Amino acid sequence: ILNVEQSPQSLHVQEGDSTNFTCSFPSSNFYALHWYRWETAKSPEALFVMTLNGDEKKKGRISATLNTKEGYSYLYIKGSQPEDSATYLCASLLTGGGNKLTFGTGTQLKVEL
Amino acid sequence: EPEVTQTPSHQVTQMGQEVILRCVPISNHLYFYWYRQILGQKVEFLVSFYNNEISEKSEIFDDQFSVERPDGSNFTLKIRSTKLEDSAMYFCASSKETQETQYFGPGTRLLVL
């Protein structure tokens, strides 16, 4: 994997559904993986920074896992609510890459009533 | 909670004109960044700034771009002679330490006509 990729590109779920999406990133020279939540007209909100293989982080109903050996991270949302509707971005940071975040295209989540 | 602010939220300019985008990073942060997102594309890194100098820049950040921290609070991005392809959402971000969470502002949407 040469670039940061996210799937799916968009997702429609019903309120109460649990959902997950994937971020794939280059595993060589990996330093950290960042997840952001971005609602239109607002600042992208930092959700998690993950560095260690096997890391699991949780914030309310949102959690994330990290596999640095195979180069992927999953973001899970349990019991989706309409306010979870947003674009979820992941970005990788490399060792020796300074502070340059390399972003994926994002997964656009729409939670319907 | 401290946040990164950006002004203006929208700017429309004519091709060839100079624009200055302004950002106020979080007050105790030391590292500052500019990113941009052209519509439909990934968020991409432009430049990072630390200790009053550029620490890293991308290929996009050519001689038409410059950054400055004119006082203790503002961080600006200047585009000297705008091109149509400079139309994008420009995000400012800041972090307290190197390779830590980057906190983003809400962006300035620049439209070059």
Interface residues (C-beta under 8 A of the other chain):
Chain A: V4 Y31 A32 H34 Y36 A41 K42 S43 P44 A46 V49 L89 A91 L93 G98 N99 K100 L101 T102 F103 G104 T105 G106
Chain B: E3 V4 Y31 Y33 Y35 Q41 K42 V43 E44 F45 S48 S55 E56 S58 F91 S95 T98 Q99 E100 T101 Q102 Y103 F104 G105 P106 G107
